[in-house]
Amino acid sequence: MIQIIQSHLDLMPEMPIPFGDDVSACSIGNRNLAILKTDMLVSKTDVPPSMTLWQAARKAVVMNISDFAAKGVKPRAMLVSLGLPKDVGEKDVEELAKGLNAGAREYGAYVIGGDTGEASDLIISLSLFGTAAKSEVMLRRGAKPGDVLAVTGLFGKTPAGLKILLHSLNVEEKLRKVLVDSVLLPRARLKEGLALRRSKAVSAAIDSSDGLAWSLHEIARASDVGFTVNLLPIASEAERFAEDYNFDPAEFALYGGEEYELILTVKPSLWSAAEKAARRVKGRLLRIGTATAEKTVLFKTNGKKIVIQPRGYEHFKA
Amino acid sequence: MIQIIQSHLDLMPEMPIPFGDDVSACSIGNRNLAILKTDMLVSKTDVPPSMTLWQAARKAVVMNISDFAAKGVKPRAMLVSLGLPKDVGEKDVEELAKGLNAGAREYGAYVIGGDTGEASDLIISLSLFGTAAKSEVMLRRGAKPGDVLAVTGLFGKTPAGLKILLHSLNVEEKLRKVLVDSVLLPRARLKEGLALRRSKAVSAAIDSSDGLAWSLHEIARASDVGFTVNLLPIASEAERFAEDYNFDPAEFALYGGEEYELILTVKPSLWSAAEKAARRVKGRLLRIGTATAEKTVLFKTNGKKIVIQPRGYEHFKA
């Protein structure tokens, strides 16, 4: 759909960031850019059972912030368009407002305007604004063969948590809380993104909201490289849950989605600088593979090569 | 609803443009502002019968551009979030893309990014970006008693056209076309807004998308003044239609809405400069009244005073 749309758009003469990256940009002089992002949360596909309105509003913020995080750009201000179903009352709107504000403040941004209207679904459409020096923004393109492939955290908890919520699975309380919280209270890796951008060690970056596999293919396509993954970054809780309930843990890690880790490529000579930068903000950077000249995305395990498919996260249906 | 939301938001320390004006802003240094606006078109309430998808997409653009026009700010770039019902196919998305592009290009802007998702209604959420010198933006506040009240065009055609479309009224073809076109192909007064801003004659401005009456009250409240209207700016076509079908033409002019004229106050000594500025871009500026120290909004006609109510445009329901 997005490609159909793009094919009918006149191109802005100077596009500092190409179509299809995590954010868009406009030059504002002195080699600085206005960084812009819009993303819409729709209750039907983005709000799982048991998520409160406060959490839904905060999640809408996190979805947008995560894209800024992946580019290493500090979000400054946010506009909100709310589509409200008829049965949404004043108390509900208060909860939404508090969730929006909490999300924005958590990442140092402010809600500075917006509008409301009536809609059949609850719609939270956000647009985010920030500024950045043109040379500093981390793009999807830029990875070179030999670069280290890294992620800011482990995958799999969110798809596991979603399974619990959607199918009302009965899971041991402590495990349940970890998995379900990753769905209800996601976190954007903004501190890590900003620190890694400052380290100047990153050659390409993307957020993982469409799933690890899909995002790897996106960064591969934009950078014209491939990847060999040696380590599947899967959270132990997701692995435990998968074992107990007969799911494939690799499926969770690769094709989960709605996880807001960053996926980055790092110049090999600057790997330790990058790792330190992440640690300094209490984050972490896990080496999971290498960028390759060969344009395939593979998982190498025990001498076997498995193709990682360009398969994305499918929104659940209510 | 908007006031409930605002009351729960932390205020950004420097708000160059206050909450509740037509646009929002963020300082970008050198006394310049990033100007931001988001507004959402929802098919259920904003797309009348017989409006094509191309027209709906273009209208979504005009809705947003009109707010920039009212502030005298040139739009540069636009992001789009589309919520698409399941029955929307590729051809439909093409039509939407073409309408968005046509609208953006008509006003000198470009679509530079966005996203699509699934929703029950067709949702077109746009966010607009531009830059402006802080001192130059025309705000809702700033009108002084004695300032000339003016509009950029005549009112009433859109509500009349809506009546025709909603009730399938049988109207003489030439009249019908004028009225219905004002609904299907609205125009934002961007040229006028930019020219008037450059004239430096304007003390306050607003767009009239919520109706003439409502917008007068908004500008009155923000500027802490009242207005006496001496001339009701009603289009002859709307008057003719009202006579034929027994509607109140004043009702059309005052409480119509979805008309994208600008309403401005002009320093009396600079009136002829403002008028000339509008004419130079092939627009017009009609003097309809005066700002007053008395904080009421009145229509004076034949020696009678009629209170103009703070009543707004209600979206039609499908």
Interface residues (C-beta under 8 A of the other chain):
Chain A: M1 I2 I4 I5 Q6 S7 H8 L9 D10 L11 M12 M15 F19 V23 S24 A25 C26 I28 N32 A34 L36 K37 T38 D39 M40 V42 K44 T45 D46 R76 A77 L79 V80 S81 L82 G83 L84 E90 V93 E94 L96 A97 K98 L100 N101 A104 R105 Y110 V111 I112 G113 G114 D115 T116 G117 E118 A119 S120 D121 I123 S125 S127 F129 T131 H315
Chain B: M1 I2 I4 I5 Q6 S7 H8 L9 D10 L11 M12 M15 F19 V23 S24 A25 C26 I28 N32 A34 L36 K37 T38 D39 M40 V42 K44 T45 D46 R76 A77 L79 V80 S81 L82 G83 L84 E90 V93 E94 L96 A97 K98 L100 N101 A104 R105 Y110 V111 I112 G113 G114 D115 T116 G117 E118 A119 S120 D121 I123 S125 S127 F129 T131 H315
